[in-house]
Amino acid sequence: MRIASVHIHKLSAPLRERFGWSLNWTSVRTATLVEVRTDSGITGWGDGTAAEDLL
């Protein structure tokens, strides 16, 4: 079994109200999903944050 493809899915949606935490404020919620497919048909998913999402 080998990795056949890797796809990055960047999701973004506006918030009704700004959200703040100790370091920043944002008006958008973001997520980065990684989809990995093998040559045998198995698909796996992972999530994380791209560095540009932190700016």
N, C-alpha and C positions, 0 to 999 in steps of 0.2 A: 504494500500500500504506500502510495506517494501523494504528496500534495499536488493537486492539479490546478487549483486557482485560489487566490486570496482577493477578497473584495472588501473595501472600506466603505462603510455607510455613515455619513455625517448627518445627524439629525439636529433640527433646530426649530424651536417654537417660541413665539412671544409669550411673555407672562402678562397677566392682567395687572399685576402690581409689581413694582421693582422688588427684588429680593437682595438682602444684604447679609454679609457675614463679616468676620473680623478684618478681612483684608480688602474687600471690594463690594461693589453693588452691580447688579445686572438686571436687565429687562428681558433677557432671553435665556431659555433653558436649552442646553446643548448636550449631545451625547455622541460618542463615536463607537460604532459597532464594527467588529471584524468578522467576516464570514470566510471560513476555510473549507474547501471541498477537496476530497480525495479522488483518486482515479477509480476507486471501488464504490463511489457513490455516497460515502459518509460525509455529512456536513456538520461542522462545529461552529459555535458562535462564542465570541468574547467581547468584552466592553472595556472602555477606558476613556481617557481624555487626551486629545491631541494638544500639544504644547500651545498652538495658536489659540485654543479655546480659553486659555488662562489669561490672555491679554485683554 
